[in-house]
């Protein structure tokens, strides 16, 4: 972490000037006029409401941002608070009144719900580079050390001798990607379309029949797998899997990369209904804009997230492997359709997840 602090502490100083030579600086010009307003606020508090397994990144990013911001505005004090949990539960908390300045989630439908509530502006995707997606990730499989069940790909999760751990798609965006990753692999393997997924549905029925617990969020699922000893395989995000392997359960687990998986974009947005009232819009904009600068992108890669900066990503192929992925909206349609088809009450997930008597 010390090396990251040195990297970010020096280089990020230029980030918040919002006038550097970053390729995305054109998209940041809209925020530059707000810097004066930001400087006028002596004490600024920002609440970033985020999904479950982003906490490790923001734990390191936040203090680096605040120290650099305050170096630029020495008369100001900025305090960043975090809230983490299942993505959809987090978004619902904001919709129900949690005073978030910023949301950093893993599914655009959750942000669109906040747009419908009048909390986030309709053009939130255009407010930041890359459609407001600073980084992405994918789904991988985490198994016990030595891979005793010889799990090599999604199809092994349908075997009768394999117990599966994953979060609950009703509350967790990560869990929805886990389901879609397995489902998309079934369509790919059986060469089926979403209109006639007969073999894929049979495959997914077997996979879900093997699930031994549905936790509310991805980190809780990790705890069930690593600390409670449940299951033979955990379906989780690439960044979470690497952190478990290198930190949380070192020597006890290993990563299996499936041959085909789902791409997971992680969009961000300002909750303008809150920031406009608080006068924190400029600080919130600076906070999110800095995610696209190279130092922050490098930090993402070091914490096993796939930065949108292709050069940074290419420098980390040793840990962030080049695997074949698919875009969920390209396969299943827009997120409203995905939610209606798979995840609302009574939809396909509910039907496939009914346990078969053994």
QUIRAQUI-V673829 format. One record per pair of residues at least 12 apart in sequence whose C-alpha atoms are under 6 Angstrom apart, sorted by the first residue. I is the first residue (numbers start at 1). GAP is how many residues later the second one is. D is the distance in Angstrom with one decimal. If there is no record, write none. Layout:
i	gap	d
I	GAP	D
I	GAP	D
This chain:
i	gap	d
8	287	5.4
13	55	5.6
15	275	5.8
34	248	5.3
38	244	5.3
38	245	5.7
39	34	6.0
42	34	4.2
42	35	6.0
43	33	5.6
43	34	4.7
43	35	5.9
44	33	6.0
44	34	4.5
45	33	5.6
45	34	4.7
45	35	6.0
46	34	4.9
46	55	5.7
47	33	5.9
47	34	4.7
47	35	5.8
47	53	5.0
47	54	5.3
48	34	5.0
48	54	4.7
48	55	5.6
49	33	6.0
49	34	4.7
49	54	4.9
50	33	5.9
50	34	5.1
50	53	5.8
50	54	4.8
50	55	5.4
51	33	5.1
51	34	5.2
51	35	5.6
51	36	4.5
51	54	5.4
52	32	5.0
52	33	4.3
52	34	5.5
52	166	6.0
66	12	6.0
86	85	5.6
86	86	4.4
86	131	4.5
87	85	5.3
87	86	5.3
88	83	5.4
88	84	5.9
89	82	5.7
91	19	5.9
101	170	5.1
101	173	5.9
101	174	5.6
102	167	5.9
102	168	4.6
102	169	5.5
103	165	5.7
103	166	5.4
104	164	4.3
105	161	5.6
105	162	5.7
106	160	4.1
109	226	5.9
119	152	5.6
119	154	4.9
120	151	4.9
120	152	5.6
132	135	5.3
132	136	5.7
133	133	5.5
133	134	4.4
134	158	5.9
134	174	5.6
135	131	6.0
135	171	5.3
135	172	4.3
135	173	5.1
136	128	5.3
136	129	4.5
136	130	5.5
136	170	5.0
137	127	5.1
137	168	5.8
137	169	5.5
138	99	5.6
138	100	5.6
138	124	5.7
138	125	5.0
138	126	5.4
139	97	5.6
139	98	4.5
139	99	5.7
140	96	5.8
140	97	5.8
140	98	5.6
140	117	5.3
141	93	5.8
141	94	5.0
141	114	5.9
141	115	5.0
142	91	5.5
142	92	5.0
142	112	5.8
142	113	4.7
143	90	4.7
143	110	5.5
143	111	5.5
144	109	4.4
145	107	5.0
145	108	4.3
145	109	5.6
153	105	4.7
157	50	5.5
158	48	4.9
158	49	4.4
163	47	5.1
163	48	6.0
163	68	4.6
163	69	5.2
164	46	5.5
164	47	4.4
164	48	6.0
164	67	5.2
164	69	5.2
165	46	5.6
165	48	5.8
165	66	5.7
165	69	4.7
166	48	5.7
166	55	5.8
166	68	6.0
166	69	5.5
167	47	4.7
167	48	4.4
167	49	5.7
167	50	5.4
167	51	5.5
167	54	5.6
168	46	4.7
168	47	5.5
168	48	5.5
171	45	5.8
172	45	5.3
181	80	5.2
181	81	4.9
186	14	4.9
187	13	5.8
205	147	5.0
208	145	5.4
209	146	5.4
239	65	4.5
239	66	5.5
260	64	5.2
260	65	5.6
261	64	4.7
262	63	5.0
262	64	5.0
263	62	5.6
263	63	5.7
263	64	5.5
